[in-house]
């Protein structure tokens, strides 16, 4: 399980544990197993959405995808 800090920029994954999409957001809080993310672009821009750790990806994580 990844630990994300408040204020960290993350990308939303296209499906659980999938590849990161172009939708980005900022972690604004955590409660239990959920992270609350302020969406910065896309259709949901400006909304705070709830995600599990497997639905988000941080650029600081090691790249696990090989092209």
C-alpha positions, 0 to 999 in steps of 0.5 A: 500500500502506498502512502500519499502526503497531503498536497502531493500531485497524483494521476488517476489510473484508468482502472485499478492498478492500471496505467496512469491517465492524463487526469491529475489531482492533488491529495487534500485528505485521507480517511481510513483507506480512502484518499480525497483528491481535488481534480485539476483537469478533465470533466470532473475539474474542481471536484473532490473525489474519493479514491482507494490507493490502487486508483491513484498513481504518483510520479514519485513511484517507480515506473512499473510499466515496460513499453 
